[in-house]
Amino acid sequence: MPDTTRQHSWTESKPRVGIVVSTIGRPTSLQRLFASLEAQTFPVNTLVVADQSSTMETTSVAEAWASRLPLTVVPSRGGLSQGRNDGLAALPPCDIVAFPDDDCWYAPNTVANAVEEIMTGCMMVSGRLVTPGDMKPSRVRFGSQPLTLGRRSIWTHAVEAACFFRQEVFETYGVFNTELGVGCPTPWQSGEGTELLWRALNNGALLGYSPRITVFEEAGADLSPAIYLRKTREYARGTGRVIRLHQNRWEFTAAVIRPAVRGFLNLLRLRVGTARLCLHTILGRCEGYTGRLV
């Protein structure tokens, strides 16, 4: 059920918004993110940067912005999930927390719209993650209509870089799983945000999606076919692992059949490269689900 007590208290005073950014050292991208946070129509109360780089560039950027944003840098190691957890641990008391990637940035009304949406009673609300200019969805499908997330839409309408959480999510359901996500010490290189949402969803939490909330992401750099294939396989392993943790065998079967059908159709059309990607998606999901690498 929605936390009506907390919702009522927010009508009397503005909710405190905290931002956590885990970075591997992208000073130019960080400055763009910081500029977008400074320009918010609803002010951010605190910003924690978990620095996983091996240089002083992040610290230098933070020092240049320290007079303009309530900013703290903490050292971190061990991948994106660990960085977010380290940043969360260093965060002062907040009501709402968001985790933009270091190559993302916000529209001026992103935080204001997220606060309005989450005050309706959701424990978490996701917005759209899009590339600038063409406004095309990045990573997952998203959609043009708001909805309450369920067992299928949790995969297609939520990405952690565009999610805003009530602080109670972490107090009640725990933090990010450090065995999932980019840079973690396991083969399961994705799924940490979705896995956290599954924990909340399975315990009855209300999770929402609103296209009013816009988060921008850089268009991905052109990767060589070999690197793109490897990343597809690694991310698919994370998906398979999350399915194993929170879903049933029939849902896993569906998660394998869908790319199998796409791969077969692309093979008939002689789109060999796309068919190969589908094959690696299937193999990766199977590896994550079984816990064994082929």
N, C-alpha and C positions, 0 to 999 in steps of 0.2 A: 504494500500500500504506500502511496505517497507520504512523505514526512511533512504533515501539515503543520506541526509545531515549528520546524525550521522554516517552512515556507512563510508562516505568519511573522516570524522574527525578521525575515528579510524585507517585509513590507514596511518595517519601522526604521531600518538602517540598510545602507547598501551592502550587498554581499561582498566579501573580500575575495579578489581573484588573484590566484597565483599561477605563474607560468614556469614550467620546467623544460629546459632544452638540453638534450644530450648531444654533444658535438664531437666530431673527430678532427676539428680544426679547419673551418671554412670561414675565414675572417670576412670576406666580402659578403657572403650569404648571411652571416650573423648580423652585419651592420644593416642589411636590408630588413631583416626580421625585427631588429631593435627599432628601426625607424617606424615600422608599421605598428609596433606596440606603443610607441610614444604618441602616435597619431590617433589612437583609439578614442572614440567618443565616450566610452565607459572606461575609466582609468584602471590600469593594472596595479595592484597593490605591491606585488613583489615578483621578482624574476630570479630564478636560480639556473645557472649554467653548469652542467656537469661536463667537465673538460676531459676528454679521453685522448687528446692529441699529445704529441711528444715535443711540442714547441711552445714558445711563449706568445704566439700570435693571439690566442683566445684571450689571455690575460690583458694583452695590450689593447684589444678592442674593448674589453669590459672597462678598463680604466678610462678610456676615452668617453665612454657613455655613462660613467658612474654618477655624474652630476645631473643627468637627464632621466635616468631610470633607476628604480630601487633594485639594484643588481648585485648578485653575489655569485662568485665562481667557486666551485668545489672540484677537487680532483676525483677522477673515476677511472676504472679499468674494467674490462670484461664484457663489453658489448652494449647494445642499445638498451636492453631491459635493465641491466645493472646500472647504467647511467641514469635512467629515469628513476629508479629506486633510490639512488644516492641523492639525486636532486630533490626528490620528494622528502627524504629524511631531513634535508637541510632547510626545507620550506617552513617559514613561520606559519602560525595558525591561519588557515584560509577556509572559505566556504566552497569555492569552486576552483578546480585545478585543470589546466590544459597542458598538452605535451606536443607542441609543434616540432617538427624536425628542423634541423639547422638549415635546410635549404627551402623552408616554407616561409610564408609571410601572410599577414592578415589584411583583409579589407578594413576600412576605417570603422565600420559598424559591426565587425565580427563578434567582438566580446559583448557588446550591448545586446545583439540579437541572441547570443548564446545564453546570457543571463535571463532574458525574458522567457526563453523557451524552457530553461531548466527550472525556473520558478513555478512552472505549472505543475510540478510534482515529479518529474523524471529524476532518476538517480544519475543518468548520463544522457547527453544528447549529442549526436554526431551531425556535423554539417557536411557540405560538399568539399572535396579536395579536387581542385581543377587547375589546369594549366592556363596562364594568363593569355589574353588575346582571343584565342578561340573558345575559351571557357569549357574545354572538353573535360569530362571526368577523368581523373587519374587513379589508376590501380583497380578500382572496382566500379560498379555500374552507377550507384547512387540513384537519383530519380528526381522528378519534378514535383512530387507531392509529399507532404509530411506523413509519417507513419510511426506506429509503435513497432519496435523490432521484435522479431520472432526467430524461430529456428532456422529459417532460410534467409530472411533479410538481414540477419546479423552478419552474414558473409558479404552481402551485396550493397549495404548502405552504411557501413561504419568502418572507418580507418582511424587509428589512434591519433594521428597527426591532426585530425579534424574533430576530435572528441573533446567534450567538456564534461568533467566529472564532479559530482558532489564529493566533498572530502570524506563523507561517510562510506563511500564505496571502498576506500582503502582501509578504513577502520573495521569494516564489516566483512569484506571478502578477500582482503589481503592485497599485496602489491603485484607487480609484474613478475611472471615466471622467468627466472634468469636462465632456464634451460631452453628457452625459445627466443628467437629474434636474431637480427643481423649482428654478427660479431660475437655471439654467445659461444661457449666452448663445446657445443654439441652440433650434430649435423642439421638440426631443426632450425633453419635460418629465417623463420617468419612465424607469425601467429600469436605473438605475445599479447597484443591488444585484444584480439578476438577471444583468446583463452580467458582473459580477465572478464570480458563481457559475458562469456558463457557461465562463469562462476556466479555472477550476479543474476543472470537470467534464470539459471536453474534454481535459484533461491527466491524467485518471485519478484525481483527488482523490475521496475518500470524503466525501459530504455527507449529512447526516441531518436528520430531522424528529422531534421528540418533543413530544407534547401535554402532557407534564409541565411544560414550560417555559411560563409564562404571563406575557405582557406586556399591560398595559392601555393603551387609547387612548381619548381623549375621543370621545364621539359627535359626528359631524360637524355643524357648524352648518347650518341650513336655508339652502340657496342658491337664488337665483332660477333659474328654468328656463334662462335665457340663460347665466348663469355656469356652471351645472352642465354644460350642453352644451359650453361652451368647454373646461372642464377635462377632460371626457371625451375630446374631440378631441386635446388636448395630451398627455394620458397615453397615448392610443392611438398617437400618433406615436412616443413613446419605445419602446413595445412593438414597433412595426414596425421601428424601427432596430435593436433588439437581435436580432430575428429575422434581419434582413439580415446582421448581423455574425457570427452563430453557427449559423444553421439553414439548411435547404435550401428550395427553392421549393415542395416538396410540403407541408412544414410551414407555410410561409407561406399556401399555398392553404387549408389546414385552418383556420388562424387567421382567415381571412376568411369561409369558408363557415359556421363556427359562428355568428357574430353575424348573418349573412345569414338563416340559417334562423330564428333567434330573432326577428329583425325581421319576417320574413314572417308568422310565426305570430301575433305581436302585432298586426300590421296586420289580419289576418283577424278578430281579436277586438276590433278598433276601439280598441286601445291605442296611439293615435297617438304619444303622448309617448315611450313605451318604444321603439317602432319607430324614432323619430327618433334616439334615443340609439344604437341598433344601427347605424343608417346612419353616424353620425359616428364610431363605433368602427371601422367598415370603412374609411371615408375616411382617418381618422388613421393606421391601420396601413398603408394603401397609401402615404400620404405618407412615413411613416418608412422604409418598405422601399425606395421609389424615390428618396428624398432630394429630392423635389419637392413643394411645397405647391400644393394645388388652389386 
